[in-house]
């Protein structure tokens, strides 16, 4: 039997040194942003019951879940998403809480990815959920925070694509296609496989609705695309377009016009989105680094009817981008190396504690003798060496 003790499972990896520093830096910056805006941290279990995600709205296929059983034989999964567990908490532990509820999280999610897809099975996410608030003001709060979070990453160029789940749903309803056909159209748009999209639509004949669906991949840009959008999805489609126009006008007024792109083809694998949906991209990362939207019906599935909106950011992706841009410097060498002579090891540790309180960075020498300590200091660019012994504390000239 092959031994895998020296490697990590596919889709996972170790994070060393500057990689870890970059990730923690991104997490701290985002946490500060969220806390300063009134959001409070929540941590949900890494293990959840399968029932939390066993719903059509989750958009998670069973074969993509990491599953196991507990001691009672109940089916568990590693959480593939943070929004559904938070919806569970909102409907149970936070039932009756004063609204709105502002929450943020920083935790890993797990999904089985296809081999050689280039995507990780374990992803670190930081995000927010605004629960119990609906309408333009709530959407503006979350979207502007998404833009600020992307700006905080330090990327010189970032964009936020915004669409509306209601527009696509209205077109599919007007199409009157079977469910599997509608899902095929959805999959083509989600994967941006526009050649396959045309093939699916070819089987449905020519109509104003199929023509509108064919045009979706080209329906991105500024406010002008809303004027050119097909008027064939009924009142629901028009409501979505009107809402997008108002939202874009507010974002333009706030100075975000050059950062926002309207995209009517935008869809999301999670089926719980009911209104605005958006995705964020930054220079240095070709993949989506931020995704979110409004999900007014999800918490109802757990027993409480509360509107909600939010987003999640892939902190790993932002950290990698920082590394590629050279923004994370290797850790500086310690200022002082402390060597304790035989019998004075604890006194050397006490001196290190005092130096730490004084704001000095230091290392405790584990060398066998002073000569080795001197060599270590020179090799590691440590400029000062203190010895602690019978004659007290002395500095050795390096």
C-alpha positions as CSV (number, residue, x, y, z in Angstrom):
1,X,0.0,0.0,0.0
2,X,1.4,3.4,-1.0
3,X,2.4,5.6,1.8
4,X,1.2,9.3,1.6
5,X,2.8,10.5,4.8
6,X,5.2,12.9,3.0
7,X,2.6,14.8,0.9
8,X,-0.7,16.6,1.2
9,X,-4.0,15.6,-0.3
10,X,-4.7,16.9,-3.8
11,X,-6.2,20.3,-3.7
12,X,-4.4,21.3,-0.4
13,X,-1.0,22.7,0.4
14,X,1.3,23.9,3.1
15,X,1.8,27.6,3.6
16,X,5.3,28.6,4.6
17,X,6.9,31.8,5.9
18,X,6.0,34.8,3.7
19,X,2.9,32.9,2.3
20,X,1.6,32.6,5.9
21,X,2.5,36.3,6.6
22,X,0.7,37.5,3.5
23,X,-2.5,35.5,4.4
24,X,-2.6,36.7,8.0
25,X,-2.0,40.3,6.8
26,X,-5.0,40.1,4.5
27,X,-7.2,38.6,7.2
28,X,-6.2,41.3,9.7
29,X,-6.9,44.1,7.3
30,X,-10.3,42.8,6.3
31,X,-11.3,42.0,9.9
32,X,-10.4,45.6,10.8
33,X,-12.5,47.0,8.0
34,X,-15.5,44.9,8.9
35,X,-15.3,45.6,12.7
36,X,-15.0,49.3,12.1
37,X,-18.3,49.1,10.2
38,X,-20.2,47.4,13.0
39,X,-19.8,43.7,12.0
40,X,-19.2,41.1,14.6
41,X,-17.2,37.9,14.1
42,X,-18.8,34.5,14.0
43,X,-17.2,31.1,13.8
44,X,-19.2,28.1,12.6
45,X,-18.2,24.4,12.9
46,X,-15.9,23.0,10.3
47,X,-18.1,19.9,10.4
48,X,-21.8,20.4,9.7
49,X,-24.7,17.9,9.2
50,X,-25.2,17.1,5.6
51,X,-28.8,18.3,6.0
52,X,-27.6,21.9,6.1
53,X,-26.4,21.7,2.5
54,X,-28.9,19.0,1.2
55,X,-31.2,21.5,-0.5
56,X,-31.6,22.6,-4.1
57,X,-30.8,26.2,-3.2
58,X,-27.3,25.2,-2.1
59,X,-26.1,24.4,-5.6
60,X,-23.7,21.9,-4.1
61,X,-23.6,18.4,-5.8
62,X,-23.1,15.6,-3.3
63,X,-20.0,14.3,-5.1
64,X,-18.3,17.7,-4.4
65,X,-18.7,17.4,-0.7
66,X,-16.2,15.9,1.8
67,X,-18.4,13.6,3.8
68,X,-18.1,11.3,6.8
69,X,-20.2,9.9,9.6
70,X,-20.2,10.6,13.3
71,X,-20.4,8.0,16.1
72,X,-24.2,7.8,15.7
73,X,-24.0,7.1,12.0
74,X,-25.2,10.6,11.0
75,X,-23.9,12.0,7.8
76,X,-21.5,15.0,8.2
77,X,-19.7,17.2,5.7
78,X,-16.8,19.6,5.8
79,X,-18.5,23.0,5.2
80,X,-18.3,23.8,1.5
81,X,-19.8,27.3,2.1
82,X,-20.1,29.7,4.9
83,X,-23.4,31.4,4.1
84,X,-25.6,28.4,4.7
85,X,-24.2,27.7,8.2
86,X,-24.7,31.4,9.1
87,X,-28.3,31.2,7.8
88,X,-28.8,28.3,10.2
89,X,-27.4,30.4,13.0
90,X,-29.5,33.4,12.2
91,X,-32.7,31.2,12.3
92,X,-31.7,29.4,15.5
93,X,-29.1,30.9,17.9
94,X,-29.9,34.5,16.8
95,X,-33.7,34.1,16.5
96,X,-35.3,37.2,17.8
97,X,-32.1,39.3,17.7
98,X,-32.3,43.0,17.0
99,X,-32.2,43.6,13.3
100,X,-30.2,44.1,11.3
101,X,-27.6,41.6,12.2
102,X,-24.1,42.3,10.9
103,X,-21.7,39.3,10.9
104,X,-18.3,38.6,9.5
105,X,-16.3,35.4,9.3
106,X,-12.8,34.1,8.6
107,X,-12.7,30.4,8.0
108,X,-11.9,27.7,5.5
109,X,-14.4,26.0,3.1
110,X,-13.9,22.6,1.4
111,X,-15.0,21.4,-2.0
112,X,-13.9,18.5,-4.1
113,X,-12.5,20.0,-7.3
114,X,-12.0,18.2,-10.6
115,X,-8.4,16.9,-11.1
116,X,-6.1,19.3,-12.9
117,X,-8.6,22.1,-12.6
118,X,-6.1,24.4,-10.9
119,X,-8.5,25.1,-8.0
120,X,-7.9,24.2,-4.4
121,X,-10.1,21.9,-2.4
122,X,-9.5,23.9,0.8
123,X,-10.0,27.7,0.5
124,X,-9.6,30.4,3.1
125,X,-12.5,32.8,3.0
126,X,-13.3,36.1,4.8
127,X,-16.7,37.7,4.3
128,X,-19.7,39.5,5.7
129,X,-23.4,38.9,6.0
130,X,-26.0,41.7,6.5
131,X,-29.1,39.9,7.8
132,X,-32.6,41.4,8.3
133,X,-32.2,44.4,5.9
134,X,-33.5,44.7,2.3
135,X,-33.6,47.3,-0.3
136,X,-31.2,49.7,-2.0
137,X,-29.5,51.0,1.2
138,X,-28.5,47.5,2.3
139,X,-27.2,46.5,-1.1
140,X,-25.2,49.7,-1.4
141,X,-23.6,49.1,2.0
142,X,-22.5,45.6,1.1
143,X,-21.4,46.4,-2.4
144,X,-19.3,49.5,-1.3
145,X,-17.7,47.3,1.4
146,X,-16.8,44.8,-1.3
147,X,-15.2,47.5,-3.3
148,X,-13.3,48.8,-0.2
149,X,-12.2,45.3,0.6
150,X,-10.7,44.9,-3.0
151,X,-9.0,48.3,-2.7
152,X,-7.6,47.3,0.7
153,X,-5.9,44.3,-1.0
154,X,-3.5,46.8,-2.5
155,X,-4.1,45.7,-6.1
156,X,-3.5,48.6,-8.5
157,X,-6.5,47.5,-10.6
158,X,-9.7,45.8,-9.4
159,X,-13.2,45.5,-10.8
160,X,-16.6,44.4,-9.5
161,X,-19.0,42.8,-11.9
162,X,-22.7,43.3,-10.9
163,X,-25.7,41.5,-12.3
164,X,-29.2,40.5,-11.1
165,X,-30.4,37.0,-10.6
166,X,-34.0,38.1,-11.3
167,X,-33.2,39.0,-14.9
168,X,-31.9,35.6,-15.8
169,X,-34.7,33.9,-13.9
170,X,-37.3,36.0,-15.7
171,X,-35.8,35.1,-19.1
172,X,-35.8,31.4,-18.2
173,X,-39.4,31.6,-17.0
174,X,-40.5,33.3,-20.3
175,X,-38.6,30.7,-22.3
176,X,-40.8,27.9,-20.8
177,X,-38.0,25.4,-21.2
178,X,-37.7,22.2,-19.3
179,X,-35.7,22.3,-16.1
180,X,-32.7,20.4,-17.4
181,X,-32.5,22.7,-20.4
182,X,-32.6,25.8,-18.2
183,X,-29.9,24.2,-16.0
184,X,-27.8,23.6,-19.1
185,X,-28.1,27.3,-20.1
186,X,-27.2,28.3,-16.5
187,X,-24.1,26.0,-16.6
188,X,-22.9,27.5,-19.9
189,X,-23.2,31.0,-18.6
190,X,-21.6,30.1,-15.2
191,X,-18.6,28.5,-16.9
192,X,-18.6,31.2,-19.7
193,X,-18.8,28.4,-22.3
194,X,-20.6,30.5,-24.9
195,X,-20.1,28.1,-27.7
196,X,-22.0,25.4,-25.8
197,X,-24.6,28.1,-24.9
198,X,-25.3,28.7,-28.6
199,X,-25.6,24.9,-29.2
200,X,-28.2,24.6,-26.4
201,X,-30.2,27.5,-27.7
202,X,-30.2,26.1,-31.2
203,X,-32.4,23.3,-30.0
204,X,-35.0,25.8,-28.8
205,X,-35.7,27.6,-32.1
206,X,-35.9,31.3,-32.7
207,X,-37.8,33.6,-30.4
208,X,-37.3,36.9,-28.7
209,X,-36.3,35.1,-25.5
210,X,-33.7,32.8,-27.2
211,X,-32.4,35.9,-29.0
212,X,-32.0,37.7,-25.6
213,X,-30.2,34.7,-24.1
214,X,-27.8,34.6,-27.1
215,X,-27.0,38.2,-26.5
216,X,-26.3,37.8,-22.7
217,X,-22.5,37.2,-23.1
218,X,-22.2,40.6,-24.8
219,X,-24.4,42.4,-22.3
220,X,-21.7,43.9,-20.1
221,X,-20.4,47.5,-19.6
222,X,-21.9,50.6,-18.2
223,X,-25.5,51.9,-17.8
224,X,-26.0,51.8,-21.6
225,X,-26.4,48.0,-21.6
226,X,-29.5,48.3,-19.6
227,X,-31.2,50.4,-22.3
228,X,-30.2,47.8,-24.9
229,X,-31.4,44.8,-22.8
230,X,-34.2,42.8,-24.4
231,X,-37.7,43.6,-23.1
232,X,-39.0,40.1,-23.2
233,X,-38.9,38.8,-19.7
234,X,-42.0,40.5,-18.5
235,X,-42.4,42.7,-15.4
236,X,-39.8,40.8,-13.3
237,X,-37.1,41.4,-15.9
238,X,-37.9,45.1,-16.1
239,X,-37.9,45.4,-12.3
240,X,-34.4,43.9,-12.3
241,X,-33.1,46.2,-15.0
242,X,-34.6,49.3,-13.3
243,X,-33.1,48.3,-10.0
244,X,-29.7,47.8,-11.6
245,X,-29.9,51.2,-13.2
246,X,-30.7,52.9,-9.9
247,X,-27.9,51.0,-8.1
248,X,-25.3,51.9,-10.8
249,X,-26.3,55.5,-10.7
250,X,-25.7,55.6,-6.9
251,X,-22.3,53.8,-7.3
252,X,-21.4,56.2,-10.1
253,X,-22.3,59.2,-7.8
254,X,-20.0,57.7,-5.1
255,X,-17.1,57.6,-7.5
256,X,-17.0,53.9,-8.3
257,X,-18.0,54.1,-12.1
258,X,-14.5,53.1,-13.2
259,X,-14.5,50.1,-10.9
260,X,-18.0,48.7,-11.6
261,X,-19.1,46.7,-14.7
262,X,-22.7,45.7,-15.2
263,X,-23.0,42.1,-16.5
264,X,-26.4,40.7,-17.3
265,X,-24.9,37.2,-18.0
266,X,-23.7,36.9,-14.4
267,X,-25.0,33.9,-12.6
268,X,-23.8,32.0,-9.6
269,X,-23.5,28.3,-8.8
270,X,-25.3,28.8,-5.5
271,X,-29.0,28.9,-6.3
272,X,-30.0,30.8,-3.2
273,X,-29.4,34.3,-4.8
274,X,-32.6,36.2,-5.5
275,X,-31.4,39.8,-6.4
276,X,-28.1,41.6,-6.9
277,X,-25.2,39.3,-7.5
278,X,-21.6,40.4,-8.0
279,X,-18.0,39.1,-8.4
280,X,-14.7,40.8,-7.9
281,X,-11.4,40.5,-9.7
282,X,-7.9,42.0,-8.9
283,X,-4.7,42.4,-10.9
284,X,-2.4,39.5,-10.1
285,X,-5.2,36.9,-9.8
286,X,-7.0,35.6,-12.9
287,X,-9.7,33.9,-10.9
288,X,-12.7,35.3,-9.1
289,X,-11.5,36.6,-5.7
290,X,-14.8,37.9,-4.4
291,X,-18.4,36.7,-4.8
292,X,-21.7,37.6,-3.2
293,X,-25.2,38.8,-3.6
294,X,-28.7,39.0,-2.1
295,X,-30.4,35.8,-0.8
296,X,-33.8,36.8,0.6
297,X,-35.3,33.3,0.7
298,X,-32.5,31.2,2.2
299,X,-32.9,31.8,5.9
300,X,-36.6,31.0,5.5
301,X,-35.6,27.4,4.7
302,X,-34.2,27.2,8.3
303,X,-37.4,28.6,9.8
304,X,-37.0,32.4,9.9
305,X,-38.1,34.7,7.1
306,X,-35.2,37.2,7.0
307,X,-33.8,39.1,4.0
308,X,-30.0,39.0,3.7
309,X,-27.1,39.9,1.6
310,X,-23.3,39.5,1.8
311,X,-20.1,38.3,0.1
312,X,-17.0,36.2,0.6
313,X,-13.4,36.9,-0.4
314,X,-10.8,34.3,-1.1
315,X,-8.0,35.5,1.2
316,X,-5.6,33.0,-0.3
317,X,-5.9,34.6,-3.7
318,X,-5.4,38.2,-2.4
319,X,-2.4,36.9,-0.4
320,X,-0.8,35.3,-3.5
321,X,-1.3,38.6,-5.4
322,X,0.5,40.5,-2.7
323,X,3.4,38.1,-2.9
324,X,3.6,38.4,-6.7
325,X,3.7,42.1,-6.4
326,X,6.5,41.9,-3.9
327,X,4.6,43.5,-1.1
328,X,5.6,41.0,1.5
329,X,9.2,41.3,2.7
330,X,11.0,38.3,4.3
331,X,11.0,38.7,8.1
332,X,13.9,40.8,9.4
333,X,16.6,39.2,11.4
334,X,16.5,39.5,15.2
335,X,18.3,42.4,16.6
336,X,20.0,40.5,19.4
337,X,21.1,36.9,20.1
338,X,21.2,35.9,23.8
339,X,23.5,33.1,24.9
340,X,23.3,31.7,28.4
341,X,26.5,30.0,29.8
342,X,26.2,26.6,31.4
343,X,24.0,27.0,34.5
344,X,22.6,30.4,33.4
345,X,20.2,29.3,30.7
346,X,17.1,30.5,32.7
347,X,18.7,33.9,33.3
348,X,19.2,34.2,29.6
349,X,15.5,33.5,29.0
350,X,14.6,36.1,31.7
351,X,16.8,38.7,29.8
352,X,15.0,37.8,26.6
353,X,11.6,38.5,28.2
354,X,12.8,41.9,29.4
355,X,14.1,42.8,26.0
356,X,10.7,41.8,24.5
357,X,8.9,44.1,26.9
358,X,11.3,46.8,25.8
359,X,10.3,46.3,22.2
360,X,13.5,44.6,21.1
361,X,13.5,41.5,18.9
362,X,15.7,38.8,20.0
363,X,16.5,35.1,19.7
364,X,17.5,32.7,22.5
365,X,20.6,30.8,21.5
366,X,20.4,27.0,21.6
367,X,24.1,26.7,20.5
368,X,26.3,24.3,22.5
369,X,29.0,26.9,23.2
370,X,29.8,30.6,22.6
371,X,31.8,29.9,19.4
372,X,28.8,28.3,17.8
373,X,26.6,31.2,19.0
374,X,28.9,33.7,17.4
375,X,28.9,31.7,14.1
376,X,25.1,31.5,14.1
377,X,24.7,35.3,14.7
378,X,27.0,36.1,11.8
379,X,25.3,33.6,9.4
380,X,21.9,35.0,10.2
381,X,22.7,38.7,10.1
382,X,22.1,39.2,13.8
383,X,24.1,42.3,14.7
384,X,24.4,42.0,18.5
385,X,25.2,39.1,20.8
386,X,24.7,39.1,24.6
387,X,26.1,36.5,26.9
388,X,24.7,35.8,30.4
389,X,27.0,34.1,32.9
390,X,28.9,34.4,36.1
391,X,30.1,37.9,35.2
392,X,26.6,39.1,34.4
393,X,25.4,40.2,31.0
394,X,28.0,41.2,28.4
395,X,27.9,42.1,24.8
396,X,30.2,40.2,22.4
397,X,31.7,42.1,19.5
398,X,30.8,40.3,16.3
